[in-house]
Amino acid sequence: MTLYMDAQIAPSRSLSPRGARIVLGFTIAANLIVCALMLALHAWPVPFFLGLDVLLVWLALRANMRSALNAERVQITAEAITVSQERPGKPPRPVWASQTAFTRVLVEARGEPEVRVSLQLRARRRVLAAAMSPQEREDFATALEEAIWAARRERYPSFETPLRGSSG
């Protein structure tokens, strides 16, 4: 079975794990300084809230790093288009499956900041590539359309490729 597209879409993060440790270290250091000052002023409830602050920053950084590991995989063959969610330590979870011949690619607001790319089969829709920038989404939509048309030509040689710029 020939794969016409096997794309893994993962969110990019500007903060590396090392950077997250540095941010957390600075947060702890700053809070320890303020905590010492507050204890010297006999403001004993403040250290509790400073500890809570450190805990919330740690939880936010941890959630950010975990979400960076999630990915969306789009696979196109002559028979089917499948989309699955991939999470570390868990098997891929299929979220979309449709026949290649009847699935359309919809691109909403092409050329605008809020470009949306989705697959459509009758009344069902699945938004793709939300983790990409608008330009990357447009490029992905073009590659997705080309892969679908290539897969259709394998199975149904009489399919004609639509004019450039039209969807589906």
Secondary structure in CASP SS format (residue, H / E / C, confidence):
PFRMAT SS
TARGET T0000
AUTHOR 0000-0000-0000
METHOD secondary structure of the structure
MODEL  1
M C 1.00
T C 1.00
L C 1.00
Y C 1.00
M E 1.00
D E 1.00
A E 1.00
Q E 1.00
I E 1.00
A C 1.00
P C 1.00
S C 1.00
R C 1.00
S C 1.00
L C 1.00
S C 1.00
P H 1.00
R H 1.00
G H 1.00
A H 1.00
R H 1.00
I H 1.00
V H 1.00
L H 1.00
G H 1.00
F H 1.00
T H 1.00
I H 1.00
A H 1.00
A H 1.00
N H 1.00
L H 1.00
I H 1.00
V H 1.00
C H 1.00
A H 1.00
L H 1.00
M H 1.00
L H 1.00
A H 1.00
L C 1.00
H C 1.00
A C 1.00
W C 1.00
P C 1.00
V H 1.00
P H 1.00
F H 1.00
F H 1.00
L H 1.00
G H 1.00
L H 1.00
D H 1.00
V H 1.00
L H 1.00
L H 1.00
V H 1.00
W H 1.00
L H 1.00
A H 1.00
L H 1.00
R H 1.00
A H 1.00
N H 1.00
M H 1.00
R H 1.00
S H 1.00
A H 1.00
L C 1.00
N C 1.00
A E 1.00
E E 1.00
R E 1.00
V E 1.00
Q E 1.00
I E 1.00
T C 1.00
A C 1.00
E C 1.00
A E 1.00
I E 1.00
T E 1.00
V E 1.00
S E 1.00
Q E 1.00
E E 1.00
R C 1.00
P C 1.00
G C 1.00
K C 1.00
P C 1.00
P C 1.00
R E 1.00
P E 1.00
V E 1.00
W E 1.00
A E 1.00
S E 1.00
Q E 1.00
T H 1.00
A H 1.00
F H 1.00
T C 1.00
R E 1.00
V E 1.00
L E 1.00
V E 1.00
E E 1.00
A C 1.00
R C 1.00
G C 1.00
E C 1.00
P C 1.00
E C 1.00
V C 1.00
R E 1.00
V E 1.00
S E 1.00
L E 1.00
Q E 1.00
L E 1.00
R C 1.00
A C 1.00
R E 1.00
R E 1.00
R E 1.00
V E 1.00
L E 1.00
A C 1.00
A C 1.00
A C 1.00
M C 1.00
S C 1.00
P H 1.00
Q H 1.00
E H 1.00
R H 1.00
E H 1.00
D H 1.00
F H 1.00
A H 1.00
T H 1.00
A H 1.00
L H 1.00
E H 1.00
E H 1.00
A H 1.00
I H 1.00
W H 1.00
A H 1.00
A H 1.00
R H 1.00
R H 1.00
E H 1.00
R H 1.00
Y C 1.00
P C 1.00
S C 1.00
F C 1.00
E C 1.00
T C 1.00
P C 1.00
L C 1.00
R C 1.00
G C 1.00
S C 1.00
S C 1.00
G C 1.00
END
